[in-house]
C-alpha cells in the first residue's frame, strides 16, 4: 500500500513539474547549455572569375572577426564567446554554392556571410525561407531581390541594388559635376539594366538628357564600335556600368581613342583593384562612385575619417595592404551581424532579426546607417564620388583617388512604392 501511495505521489509530482515547465518557468541555470563558440560561415567564390573580389570580401569578414575576438569575443548573457570562422568556396556555381551552404549549416555554422555572384545569393535566400538562418549577402543585390516578400525574414542585405549604383552616378554627374547630356553604356544583364533604370530616374529628377544608350554582354573585350557611337552622340559625360576586367578594357580603349579630351568619363562603381589595372593616363581624371575608399583624409566628417583610419590600420596589419570597397561591404556585414547577435543575447535567427527590426540604427566605418523595411540599409554616405589621380599626384601603389563628394540618404534608394511596399 505504501509503495502504491509513493508511486501515485511521484506521478503527481511529475505532472506538476511538467505543468510548471509548460507554464514557461525558466529552467535552472545549471541545466541550460550555453555555446562556447559562434561559428561564422564565410562562403565566397574563391576560385573562378570573381576570385579577386571574393578574396577581398574574405579579408573583410576575417578582419571583423579578428577585431571582435581581440576584444574578448561576443558579449553574451552567459559570458564571452569566441567567433570561429569557417571559410568555403562556392565557385560561383548555384549547385555547388547551395550544397556548401547546407554543408556549413550541418557543420554547425550559426550564420553565413558571403556571395559575390548575386544569383547565388538569391538561391541561398530561398533556402532559408523554410529553415530560418542568419544570412548576410555581401554582393550588390538585384533590385528584384528587394521587392516586398522576396527576402527571407532572416536575410539582411548590406549593399544596395544596382539601381542605387546608377542613380548615385547620374546624380553626382548632374548635381556635382554639372553635366546635362549623358551617354549611358549598360551591361546586358540585371546588373546593367538595374543601373540603367537608376540613371534614367536621376536624369528625370535632376533635369538631364540621355542622348544615347547602348549595352554589351559581360566579358566584352572590344569596345571600339560602342566608342564610335559615343563620340558621334557628343555627350558631356559618358557613364558606363562596366565592372572588373570589362571596365579596365573599356577605359583603356577610351583613353587610347582620345575620348578623355572630348567628354567626362564616369564609371558607376569602382574598386581599387580596377583602378590599379588601368594605365595611369586612363585613371587620371576618371570619375566614379566608390563604396568606401581607404584614405578619407580631408573628408569633412571627422568621425568617418577617424573610424576609417583605425579600420585601415588593423586591416593592413593583418593583410599587408589597405581594404578595397568589397572588403568594406563584408566587414560591415560581419560587424552588424555579430552586433545583432550580442544585442539579441541569443544565436536564434528569428530573435536576432526581430532585434534588428527594433534597433534599426547602427554605426559603420563609413558613417551611420539605418535598416529600412526591405532589410537593406540607408547609409548617410552610400558612396563617395572620386576622381582618379594623375601619376605625379600619387605617393604609392594604393594612392589612387581624390574624394570630392558623396551620395547618400534614402533619396538614393528605390522608392518603396517601386518595391511594392506602398
C-alpha positions as YAML, in Angstrom:
chain: A
units: angstrom
residues:
- id: 1
  name: UNK
  ca: [0.00, 0.00, 0.00]
- id: 2
  name: UNK
  ca: [2.82, 2.35, 0.95]
- id: 3
  name: UNK
  ca: [4.55, 1.58, -2.33]
- id: 4
  name: UNK
  ca: [1.35, 2.42, -4.29]
- id: 5
  name: UNK
  ca: [0.99, 5.71, -2.44]
- id: 6
  name: UNK
  ca: [4.63, 6.54, -3.23]
- id: 7
  name: UNK
  ca: [4.15, 5.83, -6.94]
- id: 8
  name: UNK
  ca: [0.99, 7.93, -7.01]
- id: 9
  name: UNK
  ca: [2.77, 10.78, -5.27]
- id: 10
  name: UNK
  ca: [5.66, 10.54, -7.73]
- id: 11
  name: UNK
  ca: [3.23, 10.71, -10.66]
- id: 12
  name: UNK
  ca: [1.52, 13.79, -9.21]
- id: 13
  name: UNK
  ca: [4.89, 15.45, -8.67]
- id: 14
  name: UNK
  ca: [5.94, 14.66, -12.25]
- id: 15
  name: UNK
  ca: [2.71, 16.12, -13.61]
- id: 16
  name: UNK
  ca: [3.21, 19.26, -11.55]
- id: 17
  name: UNK
  ca: [6.75, 19.64, -12.89]
- id: 18
  name: UNK
  ca: [5.52, 19.22, -16.48]
- id: 19
  name: UNK
  ca: [2.78, 21.80, -15.84]
- id: 20
  name: UNK
  ca: [5.28, 24.27, -14.40]
- id: 21
  name: UNK
  ca: [7.58, 23.81, -17.39]
- id: 22
  name: UNK
  ca: [4.66, 24.24, -19.80]
- id: 23
  name: UNK
  ca: [3.71, 27.43, -18.00]
- id: 24
  name: UNK
  ca: [7.05, 28.90, -19.02]
- id: 25
  name: UNK
  ca: [9.01, 28.75, -15.77]
- id: 26
  name: UNK
  ca: [12.72, 29.02, -16.60]
- id: 27
  name: UNK
  ca: [15.00, 26.04, -16.30]
- id: 28
  name: UNK
  ca: [17.72, 26.09, -13.71]
- id: 29
  name: UNK
  ca: [20.85, 27.99, -14.83]
- id: 30
  name: UNK
  ca: [22.99, 24.87, -14.46]
- id: 31
  name: UNK
  ca: [20.65, 22.97, -16.83]
- id: 32
  name: UNK
  ca: [20.95, 25.47, -19.74]
- id: 33
  name: UNK
  ca: [23.52, 24.68, -22.45]
- id: 34
  name: UNK
  ca: [25.48, 27.81, -23.32]
- id: 35
  name: UNK
  ca: [27.53, 27.73, -26.55]
- id: 36
  name: UNK
  ca: [31.20, 28.48, -26.03]
- id: 37
  name: UNK
  ca: [31.76, 29.49, -29.66]
- id: 38
  name: UNK
  ca: [29.91, 31.16, -32.53]
- id: 39
  name: UNK
  ca: [30.72, 29.56, -35.88]
- id: 40
  name: UNK
  ca: [30.56, 32.03, -38.76]
- id: 41
  name: UNK
  ca: [30.36, 30.57, -42.25]
- id: 42
  name: UNK
  ca: [32.12, 32.62, -44.95]
- id: 43
  name: UNK
  ca: [31.04, 31.38, -48.37]
- id: 44
  name: UNK
  ca: [32.61, 33.05, -51.42]
- id: 45
  name: UNK
  ca: [33.80, 32.22, -54.99]
- id: 46
  name: UNK
  ca: [37.47, 31.95, -54.07]
- id: 47
  name: UNK
  ca: [38.19, 30.29, -57.41]
- id: 48
  name: UNK
  ca: [36.83, 31.30, -60.80]
- id: 49
  name: UNK
  ca: [36.14, 34.66, -62.46]
- id: 50
  name: UNK
  ca: [35.20, 36.51, -59.25]
- id: 51
  name: UNK
  ca: [38.12, 35.22, -57.16]
- id: 52
  name: UNK
  ca: [39.97, 38.54, -56.85]
- id: 53
  name: UNK
  ca: [36.93, 40.37, -55.49]
- id: 54
  name: UNK
  ca: [35.94, 37.39, -53.34]
- id: 55
  name: UNK
  ca: [39.35, 37.34, -51.67]
- id: 56
  name: UNK
  ca: [38.90, 40.97, -50.60]
- id: 57
  name: UNK
  ca: [35.48, 40.05, -49.17]
- id: 58
  name: UNK
  ca: [37.00, 37.16, -47.25]
- id: 59
  name: UNK
  ca: [39.59, 39.50, -45.79]
- id: 60
  name: UNK
  ca: [36.89, 41.98, -44.78]
- id: 61
  name: UNK
  ca: [34.90, 39.32, -42.94]
- id: 62
  name: UNK
  ca: [38.00, 37.92, -41.24]
- id: 63
  name: UNK
  ca: [39.10, 41.41, -40.18]
- id: 64
  name: UNK
  ca: [35.74, 41.91, -38.46]
- id: 65
  name: UNK
  ca: [36.03, 38.56, -36.67]
- id: 66
  name: UNK
  ca: [39.58, 39.35, -35.56]
- id: 67
  name: UNK
  ca: [38.57, 42.76, -34.18]
- id: 68
  name: UNK
  ca: [35.79, 41.27, -32.04]
- id: 69
  name: UNK
  ca: [37.84, 38.31, -30.86]
- id: 70
  name: UNK
  ca: [40.70, 40.65, -29.93]
- id: 71
  name: UNK
  ca: [38.26, 42.46, -27.63]
- id: 72
  name: UNK
  ca: [37.28, 39.18, -25.94]
- id: 73
  name: UNK
  ca: [34.71, 37.79, -28.35]
- id: 74
  name: UNK
  ca: [30.94, 38.18, -28.33]
- id: 75
  name: UNK
  ca: [29.49, 39.51, -25.08]
- id: 76
  name: UNK
  ca: [26.56, 37.17, -24.42]
- id: 77
  name: UNK
  ca: [24.35, 36.90, -21.31]
- id: 78
  name: UNK
  ca: [26.26, 33.76, -20.21]
- id: 79
  name: UNK
  ca: [29.74, 35.23, -20.84]
- id: 80
  name: UNK
  ca: [32.26, 35.80, -23.61]
- id: 81
  name: UNK
  ca: [32.01, 33.66, -26.74]
- id: 82
  name: UNK
  ca: [34.78, 33.29, -29.29]
- id: 83
  name: UNK
  ca: [33.93, 33.57, -33.02]
- id: 84
  name: UNK
  ca: [35.26, 30.76, -35.19]
- id: 85
  name: UNK
  ca: [35.29, 31.44, -38.96]
- id: 86
  name: UNK
  ca: [34.67, 28.56, -41.36]
- id: 87
  name: UNK
  ca: [35.59, 29.52, -44.94]
- id: 88
  name: UNK
  ca: [34.34, 27.66, -48.04]
- id: 89
  name: UNK
  ca: [34.47, 28.20, -51.80]
- id: 90
  name: UNK
  ca: [31.13, 28.44, -53.65]
- id: 91
  name: UNK
  ca: [32.91, 28.54, -57.07]
- id: 92
  name: UNK
  ca: [30.21, 30.96, -58.34]
- id: 93
  name: UNK
  ca: [28.03, 27.91, -59.01]
- id: 94
  name: UNK
  ca: [24.38, 27.55, -57.98]
- id: 95
  name: UNK
  ca: [24.67, 23.82, -57.34]
- id: 96
  name: UNK
  ca: [28.00, 23.98, -55.53]
- id: 97
  name: UNK
  ca: [27.08, 27.10, -53.59]
- id: 98
  name: UNK
  ca: [23.77, 25.77, -52.24]
- id: 99
  name: UNK
  ca: [25.36, 22.42, -51.34]
- id: 100
  name: UNK
  ca: [28.18, 24.12, -49.48]
- id: 101
  name: UNK
  ca: [25.77, 26.44, -47.72]
- id: 102
  name: UNK
  ca: [23.94, 23.37, -46.46]
- id: 103
  name: UNK
  ca: [27.27, 21.82, -45.51]
- id: 104
  name: UNK
  ca: [28.09, 24.89, -43.41]
- id: 105
  name: UNK
  ca: [24.77, 24.54, -41.58]
- id: 106
  name: UNK
  ca: [25.38, 20.85, -40.99]
- id: 107
  name: UNK
  ca: [28.90, 21.64, -39.75]
- id: 108
  name: UNK
  ca: [27.39, 23.85, -37.05]
- id: 109
  name: UNK
  ca: [27.57, 27.33, -38.58]
- id: 110
  name: UNK
  ca: [25.36, 29.79, -36.70]
- id: 111
  name: UNK
  ca: [25.26, 32.29, -39.59]
- id: 112
  name: UNK
  ca: [26.72, 32.85, -43.06]
- id: 113
  name: UNK
  ca: [28.10, 35.93, -44.80]
- id: 114
  name: UNK
  ca: [29.03, 35.70, -48.44]
- id: 115
  name: UNK
  ca: [28.41, 35.74, -52.16]
- id: 116
  name: UNK
  ca: [29.96, 37.85, -54.86]
- id: 117
  name: UNK
  ca: [27.63, 36.47, -57.53]
- id: 118
  name: UNK
  ca: [24.10, 37.77, -56.98]
- id: 119
  name: UNK
  ca: [22.15, 34.79, -58.46]
- id: 120
  name: UNK
  ca: [23.64, 32.51, -55.81]
- id: 121
  name: UNK
  ca: [22.68, 34.96, -53.07]
- id: 122
  name: UNK
  ca: [19.07, 34.75, -54.25]
- id: 123
  name: UNK
  ca: [19.18, 30.93, -54.32]
- id: 124
  name: UNK
  ca: [20.54, 30.76, -50.76]
- id: 125
  name: UNK
  ca: [17.93, 33.26, -49.62]
- id: 126
  name: UNK
  ca: [15.24, 30.86, -50.86]
- id: 127
  name: UNK
  ca: [16.80, 28.00, -48.89]
- id: 128
  name: UNK
  ca: [16.47, 30.00, -45.67]
- id: 129
  name: UNK
  ca: [12.72, 30.53, -46.07]
- id: 130
  name: UNK
  ca: [11.61, 27.17, -44.70]
- id: 131
  name: UNK
  ca: [14.50, 26.80, -42.27]
- id: 132
  name: UNK
  ca: [15.31, 30.23, -40.80]
- id: 133
  name: UNK
  ca: [19.00, 31.01, -40.75]
- id: 134
  name: UNK
  ca: [21.00, 34.24, -40.37]
- id: 135
  name: UNK
  ca: [22.29, 35.12, -43.84]
- id: 136
  name: UNK
  ca: [24.04, 38.34, -44.84]
- id: 137
  name: UNK
  ca: [24.80, 38.61, -48.61]
- id: 138
  name: UNK
  ca: [27.77, 40.85, -49.36]
- id: 139
  name: UNK
  ca: [27.19, 41.40, -53.08]
- id: 140
  name: UNK
  ca: [25.35, 44.23, -54.80]
- id: 141
  name: UNK
  ca: [21.90, 42.64, -54.90]
- id: 142
  name: UNK
  ca: [19.46, 42.88, -57.85]
- id: 143
  name: UNK
  ca: [16.59, 45.25, -57.18]
- id: 144
  name: UNK
  ca: [14.12, 42.39, -57.69]
- id: 145
  name: UNK
  ca: [15.51, 40.79, -54.53]
- id: 146
  name: UNK
  ca: [14.42, 43.81, -52.51]
- id: 147
  name: UNK
  ca: [10.79, 43.75, -53.64]
- id: 148
  name: UNK
  ca: [8.27, 43.01, -50.92]
- id: 149
  name: UNK
  ca: [8.09, 39.36, -49.95]
- id: 150
  name: UNK
  ca: [11.29, 38.27, -51.70]
- id: 151
  name: UNK
  ca: [13.86, 38.27, -48.91]
- id: 152
  name: UNK
  ca: [13.61, 35.74, -46.13]
- id: 153
  name: UNK
  ca: [12.89, 37.37, -42.73]
- id: 154
  name: UNK
  ca: [16.44, 36.40, -41.68]
- id: 155
  name: UNK
  ca: [18.30, 37.67, -44.79]
- id: 156
  name: UNK
  ca: [19.90, 41.13, -44.46]
- id: 157
  name: UNK
  ca: [21.45, 42.85, -47.48]
- id: 158
  name: UNK
  ca: [24.45, 45.03, -46.61]
- id: 159
  name: UNK
  ca: [24.96, 46.65, -50.01]
- id: 160
  name: UNK
  ca: [22.30, 48.30, -52.11]
- id: 161
  name: UNK
  ca: [20.96, 47.33, -55.50]
- id: 162
  name: UNK
  ca: [22.46, 48.28, -58.91]
- id: 163
  name: UNK
  ca: [19.54, 50.72, -59.27]
- id: 164
  name: UNK
  ca: [21.11, 52.76, -56.49]
- id: 165
  name: UNK
  ca: [24.54, 52.48, -58.14]
- id: 166
  name: UNK
  ca: [23.14, 54.03, -61.31]
- id: 167
  name: UNK
  ca: [21.09, 56.65, -59.50]
- id: 168
  name: UNK
  ca: [24.09, 57.82, -57.48]
- id: 169
  name: UNK
  ca: [26.38, 58.00, -60.51]
- id: 170
  name: UNK
  ca: [23.94, 60.08, -62.57]
- id: 171
  name: UNK
  ca: [23.02, 62.27, -59.58]
- id: 172
  name: UNK
  ca: [26.69, 63.00, -58.88]
- id: 173
  name: UNK
  ca: [27.44, 63.70, -62.55]
- id: 174
  name: UNK
  ca: [24.49, 66.08, -62.85]
- id: 175
  name: UNK
  ca: [24.47, 67.81, -59.47]
- id: 176
  name: UNK
  ca: [28.15, 67.84, -58.51]
- id: 177
  name: UNK
  ca: [29.86, 67.95, -61.92]
- id: 178
  name: UNK
  ca: [27.21, 69.99, -63.73]
- id: 179
  name: UNK
  ca: [26.72, 67.53, -66.61]
- id: 180
  name: UNK
  ca: [23.47, 67.63, -68.55]
- id: 181
  name: UNK
  ca: [23.88, 65.30, -71.55]
- id: 182
  name: UNK
  ca: [24.53, 61.64, -70.79]
- id: 183
  name: UNK
  ca: [25.52, 58.69, -72.92]
- id: 184
  name: UNK
  ca: [25.00, 55.51, -70.92]
- id: 185
  name: UNK
  ca: [26.53, 52.09, -71.58]
- id: 186
  name: UNK
  ca: [24.82, 49.17, -69.81]
- id: 187
  name: UNK
  ca: [25.78, 45.55, -69.41]
- id: 188
  name: UNK
  ca: [23.32, 43.03, -70.89]
- id: 189
  name: UNK
  ca: [22.10, 41.55, -67.61]
- id: 190
  name: UNK
  ca: [20.31, 42.52, -64.38]
- id: 191
  name: UNK
  ca: [23.36, 44.46, -63.22]
- id: 192
  name: UNK
  ca: [23.36, 46.69, -66.29]
- id: 193
  name: UNK
  ca: [19.59, 47.02, -66.64]
- id: 194
  name: UNK
  ca: [19.10, 47.97, -62.98]
- id: 195
  name: UNK
  ca: [21.88, 50.56, -63.23]
- id: 196
  name: UNK
  ca: [20.28, 51.96, -66.37]
- id: 197
  name: UNK
  ca: [16.94, 52.34, -64.57]
- id: 198
  name: UNK
  ca: [18.68, 54.24, -61.78]
- id: 199
  name: UNK
  ca: [20.47, 56.53, -64.25]
- id: 200
  name: UNK
  ca: [17.19, 57.26, -66.00]
- id: 201
  name: UNK
  ca: [15.43, 58.04, -62.71]
- id: 202
  name: UNK
  ca: [18.13, 60.52, -61.68]
- id: 203
  name: UNK
  ca: [18.17, 62.14, -65.12]
- id: 204
  name: UNK
  ca: [14.42, 62.75, -64.92]
- id: 205
  name: UNK
  ca: [14.60, 64.07, -61.37]
- id: 206
  name: UNK
  ca: [17.52, 66.45, -61.95]
- id: 207
  name: UNK
  ca: [16.80, 67.59, -65.48]
- id: 208
  name: UNK
  ca: [19.45, 65.85, -67.60]
- id: 209
  name: UNK
  ca: [19.03, 64.35, -71.07]
- id: 210
  name: UNK
  ca: [20.16, 60.89, -72.07]
- id: 211
  name: UNK
  ca: [21.48, 61.46, -75.60]
- id: 212
  name: UNK
  ca: [22.36, 57.83, -76.26]
- id: 213
  name: UNK
  ca: [22.42, 54.34, -74.78]
- id: 214
  name: UNK
  ca: [23.98, 51.02, -75.65]
- id: 215
  name: UNK
  ca: [24.65, 47.69, -73.97]
- id: 216
  name: UNK
  ca: [27.20, 44.90, -74.30]
- id: 217
  name: UNK
  ca: [27.46, 41.47, -72.63]
- id: 218
  name: UNK
  ca: [29.69, 40.59, -69.72]
- id: 219
  name: UNK
  ca: [33.18, 39.73, -70.94]
- id: 220
  name: UNK
  ca: [33.25, 42.17, -73.87]
- id: 221
  name: UNK
  ca: [36.82, 42.99, -74.89]
- id: 222
  name: UNK
  ca: [36.33, 45.17, -77.97]
- id: 223
  name: UNK
  ca: [34.55, 48.44, -77.17]
- id: 224
  name: UNK
  ca: [35.58, 50.37, -80.28]
- id: 225
  name: UNK
  ca: [32.17, 50.13, -82.05]
- id: 226
  name: UNK
  ca: [30.48, 51.48, -78.89]
- id: 227
  name: UNK
  ca: [33.04, 54.25, -78.51]
- id: 228
  name: UNK
  ca: [32.40, 55.41, -82.09]
- id: 229
  name: UNK
  ca: [28.70, 55.78, -81.27]
- id: 230
  name: UNK
  ca: [29.55, 57.64, -78.06]
- id: 231
  name: UNK
  ca: [31.73, 60.08, -79.98]
- id: 232
  name: UNK
  ca: [29.01, 60.69, -82.54]
- id: 233
  name: UNK
  ca: [26.45, 61.47, -79.79]
- id: 234
  name: UNK
  ca: [28.72, 64.16, -78.30]
- id: 235
  name: UNK
  ca: [27.61, 63.87, -74.65]
- id: 236
  name: UNK
  ca: [29.25, 65.90, -71.94]
- id: 237
  name: UNK
  ca: [29.51, 62.77, -69.76]
- id: 238
  name: UNK
  ca: [29.91, 59.11, -70.69]
- id: 239
  name: UNK
  ca: [28.59, 56.92, -67.83]
- id: 240
  name: UNK
  ca: [29.31, 53.18, -68.04]
- id: 241
  name: UNK
  ca: [28.18, 50.25, -65.90]
- id: 242
  name: UNK
  ca: [31.17, 48.03, -66.74]
- id: 243
  name: UNK
  ca: [32.96, 46.38, -63.82]
- id: 244
  name: UNK
  ca: [36.14, 44.39, -63.30]
- id: 245
  name: UNK
  ca: [38.13, 43.42, -66.40]
- id: 246
  name: UNK
  ca: [35.39, 44.88, -68.63]
- id: 247
  name: UNK
  ca: [35.89, 48.32, -67.09]
- id: 248
  name: UNK
  ca: [39.66, 48.11, -67.50]
- id: 249
  name: UNK
  ca: [39.30, 47.26, -71.20]
- id: 250
  name: UNK
  ca: [36.70, 49.99, -71.77]
- id: 251
  name: UNK
  ca: [38.63, 52.87, -70.22]
- id: 252
  name: UNK
  ca: [41.94, 51.83, -71.72]
- id: 253
  name: UNK
  ca: [40.36, 51.90, -75.19]
- id: 254
  name: UNK
  ca: [38.52, 55.17, -74.47]
- id: 255
  name: UNK
  ca: [41.81, 56.77, -73.41]
- id: 256
  name: UNK
  ca: [43.64, 55.42, -76.45]
- id: 257
  name: UNK
  ca: [40.87, 56.80, -78.72]
- id: 258
  name: UNK
  ca: [41.16, 60.28, -77.21]
- id: 259
  name: UNK
  ca: [37.65, 60.41, -75.68]
- id: 260
  name: UNK
  ca: [39.01, 61.75, -72.38]
- id: 261
  name: UNK
  ca: [39.65, 65.06, -74.11]
- id: 262
  name: UNK
  ca: [36.11, 65.25, -75.52]
- id: 263
  name: UNK
  ca: [33.87, 64.40, -72.54]
- id: 264
  name: UNK
  ca: [33.90, 63.43, -68.86]
- id: 265
  name: UNK
  ca: [34.42, 59.72, -68.23]
- id: 266
  name: UNK
  ca: [32.39, 58.23, -65.38]
- id: 267
  name: UNK
  ca: [32.38, 54.64, -64.09]
- id: 268
  name: UNK
  ca: [29.32, 53.84, -61.98]
- id: 269
  name: UNK
  ca: [31.03, 51.62, -59.37]
- id: 270
  name: UNK
  ca: [34.77, 51.18, -58.99]
- id: 271
  name: UNK
  ca: [37.24, 49.38, -56.76]
- id: 272
  name: UNK
  ca: [40.93, 49.89, -56.07]
- id: 273
  name: UNK
  ca: [41.77, 46.66, -57.91]
- id: 274
  name: UNK
  ca: [40.09, 48.00, -61.06]
- id: 275
  name: UNK
  ca: [41.86, 51.35, -60.70]
- id: 276
  name: UNK
  ca: [45.25, 49.66, -60.34]
- id: 277
  name: UNK
  ca: [44.56, 47.71, -63.54]
- id: 278
  name: UNK
  ca: [44.13, 50.88, -65.59]
- id: 279
  name: UNK
  ca: [47.00, 52.60, -67.38]
- id: 280
  name: UNK
  ca: [47.99, 55.73, -65.39]
- id: 281
  name: UNK
  ca: [46.62, 58.03, -68.07]
- id: 282
  name: UNK
  ca: [43.26, 56.26, -68.13]
- id: 283
  name: UNK
  ca: [42.91, 56.53, -64.34]
- id: 284
  name: UNK
  ca: [43.79, 60.24, -64.25]
- id: 285
  name: UNK
  ca: [40.60, 62.26, -64.39]
- id: 286
  name: UNK
  ca: [38.26, 59.25, -64.38]
- id: 287
  name: UNK
  ca: [35.23, 59.87, -62.13]
- id: 288
  name: UNK
  ca: [33.47, 57.05, -60.30]
- id: 289
  name: UNK
  ca: [31.42, 56.11, -57.27]
- id: 290
  name: UNK
  ca: [33.33, 54.17, -54.59]
- id: 291
  name: UNK
  ca: [31.53, 52.29, -51.79]
- id: 292
  name: UNK
  ca: [34.31, 53.15, -49.33]
- id: 293
  name: UNK
  ca: [37.81, 54.42, -50.04]
- id: 294
  name: UNK
  ca: [40.62, 53.58, -47.64]
- id: 295
  name: UNK
  ca: [42.06, 57.11, -47.36]
- id: 296
  name: UNK
  ca: [39.39, 59.54, -46.18]
- id: 297
  name: UNK
  ca: [41.88, 62.30, -45.31]
- id: 298
  name: UNK
  ca: [40.27, 65.69, -45.77]
- id: 299
  name: UNK
  ca: [36.69, 64.40, -45.76]
- id: 300
  name: UNK
  ca: [34.56, 66.85, -43.73]
- id: 301
  name: UNK
  ca: [33.13, 64.24, -41.34]
- id: 302
  name: UNK
  ca: [35.91, 63.80, -38.76]
- id: 303
  name: UNK
  ca: [34.29, 60.71, -37.22]
- id: 304
  name: UNK
  ca: [34.33, 58.91, -40.56]
- id: 305
  name: UNK
  ca: [37.96, 59.90, -41.11]
- id: 306
  name: UNK
  ca: [38.97, 58.51, -37.71]
- id: 307
  name: UNK
  ca: [36.87, 55.32, -37.96]
- id: 308
  name: UNK
  ca: [38.27, 54.59, -41.42]
- id: 309
  name: UNK
  ca: [41.86, 55.23, -40.32]
- id: 310
  name: UNK
  ca: [41.52, 52.80, -37.38]
- id: 311
  name: UNK
  ca: [39.91, 50.16, -39.57]
- id: 312
  name: UNK
  ca: [42.56, 50.53, -42.27]
- id: 313
  name: UNK
  ca: [45.39, 50.26, -39.74]
- id: 314
  name: UNK
  ca: [44.02, 46.96, -38.38]
- id: 315
  name: UNK
  ca: [43.38, 45.65, -41.89]
- id: 316
  name: UNK
  ca: [46.89, 46.46, -43.09]
- id: 317
  name: UNK
  ca: [48.42, 44.76, -40.07]
- id: 318
  name: UNK
  ca: [46.52, 41.59, -40.99]
- id: 319
  name: UNK
  ca: [46.87, 41.56, -44.77]
- id: 320
  name: UNK
  ca: [49.64, 43.99, -45.73]
- id: 321
  name: UNK
  ca: [47.52, 46.30, -47.88]
- id: 322
  name: UNK
  ca: [44.54, 48.64, -47.41]
- id: 323
  name: UNK
  ca: [40.96, 47.35, -47.74]
- id: 324
  name: UNK
  ca: [39.10, 47.67, -51.02]
- id: 325
  name: UNK
  ca: [35.41, 48.53, -51.43]
- id: 326
  name: UNK
  ca: [34.09, 44.96, -51.30]
- id: 327
  name: UNK
  ca: [36.22, 44.21, -48.25]
- id: 328
  name: UNK
  ca: [34.38, 47.04, -46.51]
- id: 329
  name: UNK
  ca: [30.99, 45.62, -47.55]
- id: 330
  name: UNK
  ca: [31.90, 42.27, -45.97]
- id: 331
  name: UNK
  ca: [33.43, 43.94, -42.92]
- id: 332
  name: UNK
  ca: [30.28, 45.99, -42.28]
- id: 333
  name: UNK
  ca: [28.04, 42.95, -42.83]
- id: 334
  name: UNK
  ca: [30.01, 40.82, -40.39]
- id: 335
  name: UNK
  ca: [30.20, 43.52, -37.73]
- id: 336
  name: UNK
  ca: [26.46, 44.20, -37.91]
- id: 337
  name: UNK
  ca: [25.52, 40.53, -37.86]
- id: 338
  name: UNK
  ca: [27.63, 39.93, -34.76]
- id: 339
  name: UNK
  ca: [26.45, 43.15, -33.08]
- id: 340
  name: UNK
  ca: [22.85, 41.98, -33.57]
- id: 341
  name: UNK
  ca: [23.63, 38.60, -32.01]
- id: 342
  name: UNK
  ca: [25.06, 40.41, -28.99]
- id: 343
  name: UNK
  ca: [22.12, 42.80, -28.85]
- id: 344
  name: UNK
  ca: [19.57, 39.99, -29.01]
- id: 345
  name: UNK
  ca: [21.52, 37.91, -26.50]
- id: 346
  name: UNK
  ca: [20.91, 34.74, -28.50]
- id: 347
  name: UNK
  ca: [22.01, 32.87, -31.61]
- id: 348
  name: UNK
  ca: [18.40, 32.16, -32.65]
- id: 349
  name: UNK
  ca: [17.86, 33.62, -36.17]
- id: 350
  name: UNK
  ca: [14.29, 34.91, -35.75]
- id: 351
  name: UNK
  ca: [15.08, 36.56, -32.40]
- id: 352
  name: UNK
  ca: [18.20, 38.22, -33.84]
- id: 353
  name: UNK
  ca: [16.27, 39.50, -36.86]
- id: 354
  name: UNK
  ca: [13.45, 40.80, -34.65]
- id: 355
  name: UNK
  ca: [16.04, 42.67, -32.58]
- id: 356
  name: UNK
  ca: [17.38, 44.28, -35.76]
- id: 357
  name: UNK
  ca: [13.90, 45.46, -36.72]
- id: 358
  name: UNK
  ca: [13.53, 47.09, -33.33]
- id: 359
  name: UNK
  ca: [17.05, 48.57, -33.35]
- id: 360
  name: UNK
  ca: [17.44, 49.83, -36.89]
- id: 361
  name: UNK
  ca: [20.21, 52.42, -36.43]
- id: 362
  name: UNK
  ca: [23.85, 51.32, -36.48]
- id: 363
  name: UNK
  ca: [27.34, 52.75, -36.96]
- id: 364
  name: UNK
  ca: [29.82, 51.66, -39.61]
- id: 365
  name: UNK
  ca: [33.39, 52.52, -40.57]
- id: 366
  name: UNK
  ca: [31.96, 54.87, -43.19]
- id: 367
  name: UNK
  ca: [29.32, 56.56, -41.07]
- id: 368
  name: UNK
  ca: [25.82, 55.94, -39.69]
- id: 369
  name: UNK
  ca: [23.21, 53.73, -41.30]
- id: 370
  name: UNK
  ca: [19.64, 52.55, -40.71]
- id: 371
  name: UNK
  ca: [17.97, 49.31, -41.77]
- id: 372
  name: UNK
  ca: [14.97, 50.08, -43.99]
- id: 373
  name: UNK
  ca: [11.84, 47.92, -44.25]
- id: 374
  name: UNK
  ca: [13.19, 45.85, -47.19]
- id: 375
  name: UNK
  ca: [16.14, 44.76, -44.97]
- id: 376
  name: UNK
  ca: [18.74, 46.89, -46.75]
- id: 377
  name: UNK
  ca: [20.47, 49.92, -45.21]
- id: 378
  name: UNK
  ca: [20.10, 53.63, -45.68]
- id: 379
  name: UNK
  ca: [23.68, 54.96, -45.49]
- id: 380
  name: UNK
  ca: [24.38, 58.62, -44.78]
- id: 381
  name: UNK
  ca: [27.35, 58.16, -47.13]
- id: 382
  name: UNK
  ca: [26.19, 55.44, -49.51]
- id: 383
  name: UNK
  ca: [29.13, 56.00, -51.88]
- id: 384
  name: UNK
  ca: [31.87, 58.54, -52.40]
- id: 385
  name: UNK
  ca: [32.45, 60.48, -55.61]
- id: 386
  name: UNK
  ca: [36.11, 60.02, -56.53]
- id: 387
  name: UNK
  ca: [38.42, 61.24, -59.29]
- id: 388
  name: UNK
  ca: [41.47, 59.29, -60.36]
- id: 389
  name: UNK
  ca: [44.86, 60.77, -59.57]
- id: 390
  name: UNK
  ca: [47.48, 61.58, -62.18]
- id: 391
  name: UNK
  ca: [50.83, 59.79, -61.87]
- id: 392
  name: UNK
  ca: [52.55, 62.88, -60.44]
- id: 393
  name: UNK
  ca: [49.90, 63.13, -57.68]
- id: 394
  name: UNK
  ca: [50.31, 59.59, -56.39]
- id: 395
  name: UNK
  ca: [52.56, 58.71, -53.47]
- id: 396
  name: UNK
  ca: [52.26, 54.92, -53.67]
- id: 397
  name: UNK
  ca: [50.62, 51.95, -55.36]
- id: 398
  name: UNK
  ca: [47.33, 52.38, -53.46]
- id: 399
  name: UNK
  ca: [47.16, 56.18, -53.65]
- id: 400
  name: UNK
  ca: [44.56, 56.21, -56.41]
- id: 401
  name: UNK
  ca: [41.79, 58.77, -55.89]
- id: 402
  name: UNK
  ca: [40.75, 62.20, -54.68]
- id: 403
  name: UNK
  ca: [37.45, 62.17, -52.77]
- id: 404
  name: UNK
  ca: [35.39, 65.09, -54.00]
- id: 405
  name: UNK
  ca: [31.85, 64.35, -52.78]
- id: 406
  name: UNK
  ca: [29.36, 61.71, -51.77]
- id: 407
  name: UNK
  ca: [25.82, 60.45, -52.34]
- id: 408
  name: UNK
  ca: [23.58, 59.05, -49.63]
- id: 409
  name: UNK
  ca: [20.40, 59.07, -47.61]
- id: 410
  name: UNK
  ca: [17.08, 57.49, -48.50]
- id: 411
  name: UNK
  ca: [16.89, 59.55, -51.70]
- id: 412
  name: UNK
  ca: [19.37, 57.26, -53.46]
- id: 413
  name: UNK
  ca: [17.35, 54.09, -52.77]
- id: 414
  name: UNK
  ca: [14.50, 52.87, -54.98]
- id: 415
  name: UNK
  ca: [11.22, 54.37, -53.77]
- id: 416
  name: UNK
  ca: [9.37, 51.94, -51.50]
- id: 417
  name: UNK
  ca: [6.39, 52.10, -53.87]
- id: 418
  name: UNK
  ca: [8.64, 50.71, -56.62]
- id: 419
  name: UNK
  ca: [9.45, 47.79, -54.33]
- id: 420
  name: UNK
  ca: [5.79, 47.06, -53.53]
- id: 421
  name: UNK
  ca: [5.70, 48.49, -50.02]
- id: 422
  name: UNK
  ca: [3.24, 51.33, -50.68]
...
